[in-house]
Amino acid sequence: MSYKERVIKGVTWNFLLLILSAPIGYLVRMLYANEIPKLEVGLFYAVLDFCCMMAIFKDLGLSSALVKFIPKFLHEKRKDLVKSAIISVGVLQSSVSLIITILIILLSPLIACGILKLFRISR
């Protein structure tokens, strides 16, 4: 399979799954809105958005660096550096994720109070 065919196949699958996920997400939101009070639905999505914002920081640009350095190391025939780069990026991303998770858990009472105050003000 050529590179062009692989790209077209990957883009097609990505587009199909994106098209399928939108209605499913909409149905889930409708289910939440009917079964849970609106304030709690908003609170759930506020917390979910907060966690997604924190997830941005776990990458730290290391995946982009791998995209640059792995072909360079392969061109130089340094497979040992490829392996060590992948392992070190994995360890760094895992440790940053663990630190962020621990901070969110430890600060969860403050976060919850802040979000509840925000919802009470905006009502």
NUGU-670924 format. One record per residue (C-alpha): x, y, z; residue number from 1. Coordinates in Angstrom, 3 decimals. Layout:
<atoms>
<atom X="X" Y="Y" Z="Z" num="NUM"/>
...
</atoms>
This chain:
<atoms>
<atom X="0.000" Y="0.000" Z="0.000" num="1"/>
<atom X="1.437" Y="3.357" Z="-1.009" num="2"/>
<atom X="1.758" Y="6.329" Z="1.270" num="3"/>
<atom X="-1.037" Y="8.155" Z="-0.557" num="4"/>
<atom X="-3.440" Y="5.233" Z="-0.084" num="5"/>
<atom X="-2.595" Y="5.008" Z="3.613" num="6"/>
<atom X="-3.222" Y="8.726" Z="4.073" num="7"/>
<atom X="-6.547" Y="8.582" Z="2.246" num="8"/>
<atom X="-7.621" Y="5.529" Z="4.254" num="9"/>
<atom X="-6.617" Y="7.174" Z="7.555" num="10"/>
<atom X="-8.390" Y="10.447" Z="6.738" num="11"/>
<atom X="-11.506" Y="8.536" Z="5.663" num="12"/>
<atom X="-11.663" Y="6.560" Z="8.922" num="13"/>
<atom X="-11.047" Y="9.695" Z="10.954" num="14"/>
<atom X="-13.823" Y="11.554" Z="9.127" num="15"/>
<atom X="-16.278" Y="8.652" Z="9.468" num="16"/>
<atom X="-15.680" Y="8.295" Z="13.194" num="17"/>
<atom X="-16.016" Y="12.051" Z="13.647" num="18"/>
<atom X="-19.333" Y="12.019" Z="11.782" num="19"/>
<atom X="-20.563" Y="9.092" Z="13.924" num="20"/>
<atom X="-19.424" Y="10.579" Z="17.232" num="21"/>
<atom X="-21.311" Y="13.872" Z="16.870" num="22"/>
<atom X="-24.829" Y="12.356" Z="16.981" num="23"/>
<atom X="-23.835" Y="9.995" Z="19.780" num="24"/>
<atom X="-22.518" Y="12.908" Z="21.837" num="25"/>
<atom X="-25.719" Y="14.825" Z="21.172" num="26"/>
<atom X="-27.840" Y="11.865" Z="22.311" num="27"/>
<atom X="-25.791" Y="11.523" Z="25.495" num="28"/>
<atom X="-26.314" Y="15.213" Z="26.253" num="29"/>
<atom X="-30.062" Y="14.830" Z="25.679" num="30"/>
<atom X="-30.097" Y="11.851" Z="28.048" num="31"/>
<atom X="-28.222" Y="13.836" Z="30.695" num="32"/>
<atom X="-30.542" Y="16.809" Z="30.280" num="33"/>
<atom X="-33.631" Y="14.633" Z="30.755" num="34"/>
<atom X="-32.374" Y="12.535" Z="33.670" num="35"/>
<atom X="-30.215" Y="14.971" Z="35.634" num="36"/>
<atom X="-31.064" Y="18.515" Z="36.776" num="37"/>
<atom X="-29.702" Y="21.202" Z="34.464" num="38"/>
<atom X="-27.423" Y="22.650" Z="37.136" num="39"/>
<atom X="-25.725" Y="19.287" Z="37.625" num="40"/>
<atom X="-25.360" Y="18.794" Z="33.856" num="41"/>
<atom X="-23.636" Y="22.156" Z="33.631" num="42"/>
<atom X="-21.456" Y="21.292" Z="36.606" num="43"/>
<atom X="-20.502" Y="17.970" Z="35.019" num="44"/>
<atom X="-19.462" Y="19.647" Z="31.771" num="45"/>
<atom X="-17.607" Y="22.400" Z="33.628" num="46"/>
<atom X="-15.526" Y="19.800" Z="35.476" num="47"/>
<atom X="-15.028" Y="17.792" Z="32.280" num="48"/>
<atom X="-13.819" Y="20.912" Z="30.440" num="49"/>
<atom X="-11.482" Y="21.733" Z="33.317" num="50"/>
<atom X="-9.935" Y="18.259" Z="33.142" num="51"/>
<atom X="-9.583" Y="18.566" Z="29.362" num="52"/>
<atom X="-7.822" Y="21.917" Z="29.768" num="53"/>
<atom X="-5.386" Y="20.337" Z="32.196" num="54"/>
<atom X="-4.755" Y="17.483" Z="29.751" num="55"/>
<atom X="-3.289" Y="20.003" Z="27.314" num="56"/>
<atom X="-0.281" Y="20.429" Z="29.572" num="57"/>
<atom X="0.659" Y="16.744" Z="29.761" num="58"/>
<atom X="2.177" Y="16.677" Z="26.271" num="59"/>
<atom X="4.580" Y="19.629" Z="26.657" num="60"/>
<atom X="5.429" Y="19.385" Z="22.940" num="61"/>
<atom X="7.335" Y="16.147" Z="23.397" num="62"/>
<atom X="5.316" Y="14.252" Z="20.779" num="63"/>
<atom X="6.207" Y="16.882" Z="18.185" num="64"/>
<atom X="9.837" Y="16.542" Z="19.175" num="65"/>
<atom X="9.638" Y="12.785" Z="18.595" num="66"/>
<atom X="8.272" Y="13.408" Z="15.104" num="67"/>
<atom X="11.374" Y="15.468" Z="14.392" num="68"/>
<atom X="14.034" Y="13.364" Z="16.066" num="69"/>
<atom X="12.997" Y="9.772" Z="15.267" num="70"/>
<atom X="13.552" Y="10.158" Z="11.491" num="71"/>
<atom X="16.816" Y="11.948" Z="12.237" num="72"/>
<atom X="18.022" Y="9.109" Z="14.457" num="73"/>
<atom X="16.904" Y="6.496" Z="11.921" num="74"/>
<atom X="18.762" Y="8.327" Z="9.174" num="75"/>
<atom X="21.894" Y="8.301" Z="11.350" num="76"/>
<atom X="21.260" Y="4.562" Z="12.022" num="77"/>
<atom X="21.087" Y="5.184" Z="15.783" num="78"/>
<atom X="18.251" Y="2.873" Z="16.823" num="79"/>
<atom X="19.438" Y="3.007" Z="20.426" num="80"/>
<atom X="18.638" Y="6.725" Z="20.515" num="81"/>
<atom X="15.181" Y="6.057" Z="19.037" num="82"/>
<atom X="14.384" Y="3.612" Z="21.814" num="83"/>
<atom X="15.722" Y="5.885" Z="24.557" num="84"/>
<atom X="13.867" Y="8.910" Z="23.134" num="85"/>
<atom X="10.547" Y="7.047" Z="23.090" num="86"/>
<atom X="11.064" Y="5.715" Z="26.608" num="87"/>
<atom X="12.121" Y="9.080" Z="28.031" num="88"/>
<atom X="9.157" Y="10.872" Z="26.417" num="89"/>
<atom X="6.818" Y="8.214" Z="27.798" num="90"/>
<atom X="8.275" Y="8.532" Z="31.287" num="91"/>
<atom X="8.144" Y="12.348" Z="31.189" num="92"/>
<atom X="4.562" Y="12.456" Z="29.920" num="93"/>
<atom X="3.456" Y="9.864" Z="32.462" num="94"/>
<atom X="5.103" Y="11.716" Z="35.333" num="95"/>
<atom X="3.598" Y="15.065" Z="34.288" num="96"/>
<atom X="0.169" Y="13.419" Z="33.988" num="97"/>
<atom X="0.576" Y="11.860" Z="37.426" num="98"/>
<atom X="1.584" Y="15.193" Z="38.970" num="99"/>
<atom X="-1.374" Y="17.000" Z="37.361" num="100"/>
<atom X="-3.758" Y="14.249" Z="38.495" num="101"/>
<atom X="-2.473" Y="14.375" Z="42.078" num="102"/>
<atom X="-2.762" Y="18.177" Z="42.113" num="103"/>
<atom X="-6.332" Y="18.045" Z="40.809" num="104"/>
<atom X="-7.271" Y="15.454" Z="43.442" num="105"/>
<atom X="-5.625" Y="17.408" Z="46.264" num="106"/>
<atom X="-7.137" Y="20.715" Z="45.127" num="107"/>
<atom X="-10.556" Y="19.254" Z="44.294" num="108"/>
<atom X="-12.324" Y="20.907" Z="47.283" num="109"/>
<atom X="-11.094" Y="24.329" Z="46.132" num="110"/>
<atom X="-11.980" Y="23.611" Z="42.516" num="111"/>
<atom X="-15.461" Y="22.407" Z="43.478" num="112"/>
<atom X="-16.115" Y="25.473" Z="45.624" num="113"/>
<atom X="-14.946" Y="27.773" Z="42.836" num="114"/>
<atom X="-17.143" Y="26.098" Z="40.243" num="115"/>
<atom X="-20.172" Y="26.131" Z="42.565" num="116"/>
<atom X="-19.662" Y="29.833" Z="43.287" num="117"/>
<atom X="-19.409" Y="30.465" Z="39.563" num="118"/>
<atom X="-22.697" Y="28.697" Z="38.912" num="119"/>
<atom X="-24.482" Y="30.531" Z="41.728" num="120"/>
<atom X="-23.309" Y="33.899" Z="40.376" num="121"/>
<atom X="-24.282" Y="33.145" Z="36.785" num="122"/>
<atom X="-27.822" Y="31.931" Z="37.552" num="123"/>
</atoms>
